[in-house]
Amino acid sequence: MNWDLPSPFTLDLRVAADDIDGLGHANNAVYVTWLERCAWQHSRYLGLDLVEYRRLDRAMAVLRHEIDYLASAYESDELTMATWIVDWDQRLKMNRRFQLVRPRDGVTLLRAQTTFVCIELSSGRPKRMPAEFIDGYGPAIPTPGRPEN
């Protein structure tokens, strides 16, 4: 696969009939669902699931999505979504990049970036990342001189 960045976390997807809109292709809102699914799978892979979020009373919540829809997906298309955590401030914010590719022809259908902010679940207010987030997300973030995960 021709990924924008090395060593992505990937999630395989299949376009379902329910994903198709009146124009005959996957609806743009479905792509946002796929971004969220891929980010959650990556967080789980890093050991930070909903159980851990609740235990810590913290979560990474979406602050902003930036999405470039580059080509359409159609029913039954097999797709692969890639994600990378590209930077963070180790306090409140983290940025993820995404790339959606259709492997059969190598076409990139979407590129996106999402900015997350750490919140306290009990109040919904921004709150500093706990040490467990630093330890869990840290290894996925590229640093100069260290190969990306």
N, C-alpha and C positions, 0 to 999 in steps of 0.2 A: 504494500500500500504506500502511496506517496503522501505521507503525513507532513503537515506544516512544521512540526517540531518532533524531535526524537522521543522515543519511548512513551507513547501515550497509554493511558488506561482506556480500554475499548469495551464497547457494548454492542452486540449484534441485535439488530431490529428487523422486523418484517412489517411492511405496510399492510394493515388490515382493511377490510371493506369499510368499517366504521370510521377510518381515518380520512376517507375520500369526501371531498366537498362537491358542491354543485358544478364546479369547473372541471371535475374529473381527475383531480390530483390531490395529494395529501394536503389537508388544510394547514394553514400557517400556525394555528393554535396547537396542533398536534406536535409540531416541531418543538415548541416550548415544553410540552410534556416529556418529550424525549430528552431534552437538555436536563430537565430535573431528574429523570430516571437515571441518566448516566452519572450525574453528580452524586446522587444518593448511593449508587452502586460503588462508586469510587470511594466515598466516605466510609461505607461499610467495609470495603476491602482494607482501608487504613485503620479499622477498628473503632470507628466513630459512627455508631448506628443510633436509632431513635432511643433505645434503652439507655445508652450512654449519655445522650443529649439530656434526657429527662433526669437522670441521676445527677448530672452536673448543673442542671437548671440553666443550660446554655444551648444555643443553636446558631448555625450560620443561616441567616435569612437573606433572600434576594433583595438587593437594593436597586439594581439596574441590570437590564438585559440590553445588549446591542447585538442585533441579528442581521446578517446579510444573507438573504435567500437568493441563491445563485442558479438553481435548477430545480425542476419539479421531481417529486417522487410519485410513483403510481402503485395501484393495488398490486400486492404480492412482491413488490420490489424487496430484495434483501439488502439491508444497509448496515453500515458500521459507523457508530458514533465514537469519536475519540475525545478525550479531555485531558487537560493539563492544568495544574495549579501553577500559574506563571509568576505571581508575586503576592506579597502580603506585608502588613506592617507589624505582625505579631502582637497586635493589640485589638483592633476592631475589624479591619477590612482584609478581604482576600479576593483575588481575581482568578477566574478560571477562563481558559479558552476552550473552544469546541470546534470540531470539524466533522461534518457528516459526509460520508463517501458511499457511493454505490459501487461495490467491488467488481461487479460484472463488466463495467466499462471504465472504472477508475474516476468517474466524474465526482467532483466535490459539489454537493448540493447546498451546503450551508457552512458558514463560518460565524461564530458568535463569541461574545465575551460576556461573562456575568460577574458583577461585583456583589459580593456578599458582605454582610455586616454581622458581627457577633451580637446576639441579643440574650437577655435574661428571659427565659421562658415564662416565669411567673409574673413578670411585669410587662414584657414586650419591649422593654427599653434597651438601647445599646449598652453593652457591658463588656468589659475586657475579657479576652479569651483566657480560659483556664489553662493551666500547665498541660493538661491532657490534650488540649487542642494543639498546642505547640509541639508536643511529642508525637501526636498522631499525624497531623498534616505536614509537619516539618520535613520528614524524609521525602515527600513528594515534590517539594519545591526546589527548583534548580538553584544551585549556588555556584559562583565562579570557581572553576577548578575541580568541580565534582560532576561526574556524568549525571544526566537527568534520569530520573526513575520513570 
